[in-house]
């Protein structure tokens, strides 16, 4: 570890020397030049492709996103077709990624961009789009436009801590300042890809013992899994009664009252419709 001793003894708020920064940058980029991951969204990082990948990667593992990303772009190859997507088609294509609301938010963001007539290249403007927060807005500008900005995800945080630039208790604001100081200017996109790969391949959570600040709850048997199955089943049918829907779910022994509560939530989120006869389906908006 190049900076472990130095990191343990230094004041985390002190200014990083240019020698330390350059050494760290060289170490990461030298490693990455031989070990970069070949991820599909890196091959053609247009603003639209980056938008899709960043929304998909929110709370979802890279391995699960790879195949869905390529399928999604086959169905919706440009922002205009995504903006015009029918809900059932959109959710059917999204199925398997979880957090189905993200698909609707992504479509709404696409509609906002189409209405504007241009893709925003400003953090504030991007954050006005549906489903895009501080990290995602910065990531879009980094990977689509190579802007000299820094962003900190779970992997990058772990690298900064492992290399002694931060501690497990370092706040998000301080992590951001540290990341800003270490940024390889002019190569922001490559720099962040390199840091993410280094964290994912070398300084993993199991090797470093550094846990993420938030832990993904158990999926199997969870409400989230049942929600996903309900949406999946309804994208494959026209409309279903409650009994018909339950009979098609993988889970058995679920109480009608539990399913009804989940359905009510899905209706409130505009993921599911209920018609006047009491049948459930996916809206065609």
Phi, psi and omega in degrees: 000115190299321189241018186300308181300311180301319182294326182290330187261348187272160171279120184298341181270355182284163182285136178281135179285155181296326179295317179296315181298313182295322178296316179295315179300317180295319180300312183294313184289326176296316178297315185294328181300338181252347190228015183300137175284141177266092181254138189301326182285349176275342186286326181218075188280062173291160179306318180295313181298320179293318177304311181300312183295321181293322177292320178296323184282352175295115175063023180223137182292148180305317183300327179281334184281327189309303184290324181291325179300313182293320177297317182298317181290333174293322181281323183229078188287348179212169188292330179294319180288327175293317181300329182264006186296139171285144187302315183296316178298317180298311182290327177295320179290323181286337187311131181109343180269338182077173182047062187300338177302331180300325180296317179292321178295320179297317177297319180295320176298319178298319178296320178297319180292316178299319179296323179291326182090004178202158179271123182301142177234037182219137182305312183298317180294320179295323181288347174279350178278150183298131173081007183246119180252193184302312183294313183295322179298317179292320180297319178299316180292326179290307189276333180268330187236001178055036180286148181283073177233159176243143176226148183236112173256188183299316181294316181294319177303316182295322177296314181299321179290313182299326182272003174085010178277342182211173174238172180297338182265359181298132182289164178299319180297318180290321176301319180297318179296319179296315179299322177299319182291332184266353186303132175273097187292143182085346179227039187302317181298309179298320182300313181290322175299320180295313179299317180296317179294320180297319178291324182283331186253326186252299182265066182286167179298320181292326181282324185265338185075014180264110182275153176293160181290335176229143183249134179292126180293159179303133184270313184299124179080002182277165174301323180299321178293317180295319176304312181298321180291321178299312180297317180300312181299317183289335176286344182262359182229171173281281174223156182222147170284170179300316181296319179296319180297313181298322181294337181266351180283149178293324182286140175240157179081011177279132180288146178304322182296325179293316179296319180299319179297318179294318179298319179299320178293317180296324177294317181295336180266005180065024176270333182226145175248153173233123183273181185293342179268000179089012180267148184254146178196176175266129180296156182258022179289000000 
